[in-house]
Amino acid sequence: MGMVLVFKSSSNLFDKLLYLCGFFMTVTFQNMGLSQPVFDAISDLGYVNPTPIQQQAIPVLLQGTKDFVGLAQTGTGKTAAFGLPLLSLINTHSSQAQGLVICPTRELCIQIANDFKAYGKYLDGFRHVAVYGGSSIETQIRQIKQGVQIVVATPGRLIDLIERKAVKLDAVTHIVLDEADEMLNMGFREDIEFILSHTPSRQAAWLFSATMPKEVKRISQTFMSEPVEVKVNSVETAKNIKHVFYQCQASHKYETLKRLIDFNPGMYGIIFTRTKMEAQDIAEKLLKEGYEIDALHGDLSQQQRDKVMGRFREKTLTLLIATDVAARGIDVDSITHVINYALPDEPEVYTHRSGRTARAGKSGVCMSIVSGRDTGKIRDIEHLMKVQFEKLDIPSGREVVERQFFAFIEKLKHVDISHGDYELYLSDLTEQLGHMSKEELIQRMAALEFNRFLKYYEKAGDLNNSEKRREYGNYTRLFMSLGEKDGFYKAAFLEFILDTSGHKKAQLGKIELMNAYSFVEVDNSIVDEFMSAFAGKKYKGREIQVEVSSERKGGRNRGGGGYGGGDGGNFRDRGGRDRGGNRREGGRDGNSYGNRDNNRGSGDKPSGHFAKRSQANSDRPKKRRDRDRY
């Protein structure tokens, strides 16, 4: 990897010499200036030489007073790059929060917290907490009240704690924005600005990102003072990777995935999904159907993660399914295939995914399953990454069976029979099978091996056929059987549906959260994919129902609300804030989200058998909102 250092005009000569020395000299963690307890902890972990981003970031961050922007891909060691200096700087004798790390997902939040636990095991009195949606907020509040020096948080849950006055950021001196581009891509810009405005004692802000889009740059310009910038160049796309994509309806993605696995016997690969829930769901389905697969996600302990990776390296698992965050640190040379069950939003992330195959001079294949407007992402990746994709037809059932059969024949032809004393059993085999003809024996062997495939694929349909959805303006209005009575408030509900569906705020229109149900406007191009993401899912033991509302509204934000709809302004999770940071019940520029009761006369009703049940639920007395979920 190459590195680029960007010096501001005010950088003094000593700083420049310090950075340049770090650039040209072989550096070990021992001579980087880390506190002794932190150094002892990473020595136990086997850390000796820092990665390029660690080598350039740690000397700057240890000064404690400089703003910093680090541009590096996932998997380059960014957590240690900011975590080791942060732990070296905090005062463990104080029970006040001094460090704050903000990250986009609960999986990454948990992983960072686990890393901090390992880095700080020799720090007397060190306490930290991870706060994120999907876990008890009361438990997290109790942990905070016990006194912590570092808070690791997702934006939605942290703002909830700030508004409850359950966490104080007055003493925070150092704040880290990890995966900043991903957070902004998920629509957390206003949340980040709100959080930054509540850290009055901040001495330094450290921003880490894989890319530097305009919004990330704006954050650095607004909240940072002449930051030191370090860029670790991404690895170029390997030339011996074949890039292919298969186009199908969103509802056929899982079946397409199965066909691709079956069509490539001997596949040893990683399947990438957008969310942890999607990864776990697909892994469970494939496991039930006899595939050697497991999921890698942020809820696993380090011991569980090591066990899964051990089985994968030993090839007792031939398939691993993971999100980008959970796949950090996977380093296996013999991976033959990478499958994008969901394409990443950033082309650079695609490069990082595909680069897990075709290592050590070998060749590999990177497959992508696309639907709707995802084909536009393919073109963007081709243009920016300088790669060429080939569009292939999804194999038919007959083609899958043929491929499996010929692979079995090749395996049979090359099986090693030199290490067994099979002659001892030949007479018994001849006695038992000698009455069969050669043709009958071959047929029986084939049936024994392929009956499952033949039965499954004998009536398999053509997945290449796609029916174009009728369009009703820009959005389709969906009814969802979740509401305030399920413990949701607006920020929690938004985070829940984004996490479950794997989509972005920009793909949603207006959201109306009622007591017993809700309405969500979804971009027409992702309706099937959005609905299938909730199929079979349960919330607090109750199955989530999603269906097209009886009344569809075309166009964007007729009432002036919604997500970035011109003068309607951006949707604010908790109403809105004026430029001074004060609460407003309504959103920006007349946004109607502030008073949820105004939505009850919208005229939209749930369709089908949900109407009566939902109306009955809405007549129940309101309970205090349970904000534990997110």
C-alpha positions, 0 to 999 in steps of 0.5 A, spaced: 500 500 500 502 507 498 501 512 503 499 520 502 501 525 507 497 532 506 500 537 510 497 544 512 500 550 511 501 551 518 504 545 520 511 546 523 517 543 521 518 538 527 511 535 525 513 534 518 520 531 520 516 527 525 511 524 520 516 523 514 520 519 519 514 515 520 513 514 513 521 512 511 523 508 518 521 501 520 516 502 526 514 497 531 509 499 536 514 499 542 517 505 539 511 509 538 509 512 545 503 508 547 502 507 554 505 501 557 499 498 559 496 499 552 503 496 549 503 490 554 496 488 552 497 489 544 504 485 545 499 479 548 495 479 542 502 479 538 502 486 535 509 487 533 509 492 526 503 497 525 499 497 519 501 503 514 494 507 517 497 505 524 504 507 523 502 514 520 496 516 525 498 514 532 504 519 532 499 524 531 493 522 535 498 521 541 499 528 541 492 529 543 490 536 540 490 535 533 484 534 528 485 528 524 482 525 517 485 518 516 482 515 509 483 507 509 479 501 506 476 497 511 481 491 514 487 496 514 487 496 522 483 503 523 480 501 530 487 500 533 489 506 529 485 510 533 483 506 539 491 505 542 492 512 542 485 514 545 486 508 551 493 511 552 490 518 553 484 517 557 485 518 565 482 512 568 482 515 575 476 519 572 469 516 572 467 521 566 466 520 559 473 522 556 472 519 549 467 518 544 467 513 538 461 514 533 460 508 528 454 506 523 452 499 525 451 495 532 456 490 529 461 495 528 460 498 535 460 491 538 466 489 535 470 496 537 468 495 544 471 488 544 477 490 541 477 496 546 476 491 552 482 487 549 487 493 548 485 496 555 485 489 559 492 492 563 489 499 564 487 499 572 480 502 572 478 502 565 471 502 563 467 503 557 460 501 554 457 500 547 450 503 546 446 501 540 439 499 538 436 492 539 439 492 546 436 494 553 437 501 554 436 501 561 442 496 562 446 501 558 444 507 562 446 503 568 453 501 565 453 509 564 451 511 571 457 506 574 462 511 570 465 510 564 471 513 560 469 511 553 463 511 550 462 507 543 455 508 540 451 508 534 448 515 532 440 514 534 441 510 540 446 516 543 442 521 541 436 518 545 441 517 551 443 525 550 435 527 550 434 522 556 440 526 559 442 519 561 449 521 558 453 527 559 458 529 553 461 535 557 468 532 559 469 528 552 476 531 549 476 526 544 471 524 539 472 519 533 468 518 527 469 511 524 466 509 517 464 516 516 462 515 509 458 509 511 454 513 516 453 519 512 451 514 506 446 512 511 443 519 512 446 520 519 449 527 517 444 531 522 445 526 527 453 527 527 452 534 527 447 534 533 452 530 537 458 534 535 455 540 538 454 537 544 461 536 546 464 543 548 470 540 551 473 537 545 480 537 544 481 533 537 476 530 532 479 524 529 475 522 522 476 515 519 473 514 512 474 509 506 472 515 501 472 522 502 465 524 499 463 532 499 459 531 506 465 527 509 469 533 507 464 538 509 464 535 516 471 536 517 471 543 514 465 545 519 468 541 525 475 541 525 481 546 525 486 544 520 486 537 520 492 532 519 490 528 513 493 521 511 491 517 506 492 509 505 491 508 497 487 502 496 489 496 493 488 496 485 483 491 483 487 484 481 487 483 474 486 475 474 479 476 477 473 475 473 467 479 474 460 477 472 453 479 474 446 475 474 440 479 473 433 477 477 427 479 480 428 481 488 424 476 490 428 470 486 435 472 489 435 467 494 433 462 489 439 465 484 444 464 490 442 457 491 443 455 483 450 459 483 452 455 488 450 448 485 452 450 479 459 451 481 461 445 485 467 445 489 466 453 490 470 455 496 467 462 497 464 468 501 457 471 500 456 478 502 450 481 504 448 488 507 445 486 514 447 482 519 440 479 519 440 478 512 446 474 513 444 470 519 437 468 515 440 466 509 446 462 513 440 458 516 436 457 510 442 454 506 444 450 513 437 446 513 438 445 506 445 441 507 450 446 505 456 447 509 456 454 511 456 459 517 455 466 518 460 471 521 457 477 524 458 482 530 454 478 535 459 473 535 464 473 541 472 472 539 472 465 541 466 464 536 469 468 531 475 464 531 472 457 531 468 459 525 474 462 521 478 455 523 473 451 520 473 455 514 480 455 513 480 448 514 475 447 509 470 443 513 466 450 512 466 451 504 462 457 504 462 463 509 456 469 509 458 475 512 457 483 512 463 488 510 464 490 517 464 482 520 468 480 514 474 485 516 480 481 518 479 475 513 485 473 510 485 466 506 489 465 500 485 460 496 478 463 496 475 461 489 469 465 489 466 472 492 458 473 491 455 479 492 448 478 494 447 485 495 452 490 492 455 495 496 454 502 495 461 504 494 465 502 488 471 502 493 468 497 497 466 492 491 474 492 490 475 490 497 470 484 497 473 482 490 480 482 492 479 476 497 479 472 491 485 471 486 490 471 491 497 469 491 497 468 484 491 464 483 485 466 479 478 467 482 471 469 480 466 475 483 459 474 482 454 479 483 446 478 484 442 484 481 435 487 481 432 493 479 436 499 478 442 495 481 445 495 474 447 502 475 451 500 480 455 495 475 456 501 470 459 505 476 464 500 478 466 498 471 467 506 470 471 507 477 474 501 478 477 500 471 474 493 471 469 489 465 463 485 468 460 480 464 452 479 464 451 471 464 444 468 464 442 464 471 443 457 470 437 452 468 435 447 473 438 442 467 444 445 467 445 445 474 444 438 474 449 436 468 454 441 472 454 437 478 454 430 474 460 431 470 463 434 476 462 427 480 464 423 474 471 427 474 471 426 482 470 419 481 475 418 475 481 421 479 479 418 486 486 415 489 485 408 491 492 407 492 492 407 500 487 402 501 487 394 501 481 394 497 482 387 494 480 384 501 473 386 499 473 385 491 470 378 492 464 381 496 463 386 492 463 382 486 458 377 489 453 383 491 454 387 485 456 382 479 449 381 477 448 388 475 450 390 468 455 396 467 450 401 465 445 399 471 451 400 476 453 407 473 445 409 474 445 407 481 451 410 483 448 417 479 442 416 483 445 415 489 449 422 488 444 426 484 437 424 487 436 430 491 438 435 485 434 431 480 428 432 485 429 439 486 431 441 479 426 437 475 421 443 475 425 449 476 423 455 473 427 460 469 429 465 473 432 470 468 424 472 466 423 478 470 416 482 470 416 489 470 412 492 476 407 497 475 409 504 477 405 509 481 409 515 481 416 515 484 414 511 490 409 505 493 406 506 499 406 500 504 403 498 510 407 495 516 404 492 522 408 495 527 407 502 530 408 506 537 405 500 541 411 496 539 416 501 543 418 505 537 419 512 536 421 515 529 428 514 530 428 507 532 423 505 527 427 508 521 433 505 524 430 498 524 427 498 517 434 501 514 437 495 518 432 490 516 431 492 509 439 494 508 436 500 504 438 507 505 434 513 507 434 516 500 430 510 497 424 512 502 419 517 502 414 519 507 414 515 514 407 515 518 408 512 525 401 510 528 400 507 534 398 500 532 401 500 525 405 505 520 405 507 512 412 507 509 413 510 502 418 506 498 422 507 491 418 503 486 425 500 484 426 496 491 419 495 493 419 487 492 426 487 495 424 491 501 418 487 502 422 480 502 427 483 507 421 483 512 418 476 510 417 471 515 421 476 520 418 477 527 418 482 532 417 481 539 414 474 537 409 477 532 410 476 525 411 483 521 406 484 516 408 488 510 403 489 504 401 495 499 397 500 502 390 500 499 391 507 497 397 509 493 401 516 493 405 517 487 410 523 487 415 525 493 412 528 499 406 532 497 405 534 504 412 538 504 415 532 509 420 526 507 427 525 506 430 531 503 424 533 498 426 540 496 423 545 501 420 539 505 427 538 508 430 532 511 426 528 516 429 529 523 428 523 527 426 527 533 422 532 530 427 538 528 432 543 531 433 550 529 440 552 527 441 553 534 440 546 536 433 547 539 428 542 539 422 544 534 416 539 534 415 540 527 421 538 522 424 543 518 420 548 513 413 546 515 415 538 515 409 535 518 413 529 522 413 533 529 406 532 531 404 524 530 397 525 531 396 530 525 397 524 521 391 520 523 387 523 518 391 521 512 385 517 509 390 511 508 388 505 511 391 498 512 388 493 506 386 486 507 385 483 514 389 487 518 384 493 517 380 491 523 385 488 528 389 495 526 383 499 528 382 495 534 389 496 536 389 504 535 383 505 540 387 502 546 389 507 551 396 510 549 402 507 553 408 511 555 413 510 549 418 504 550 424 507 547 428 500 549 429 498 542 433 503 539 
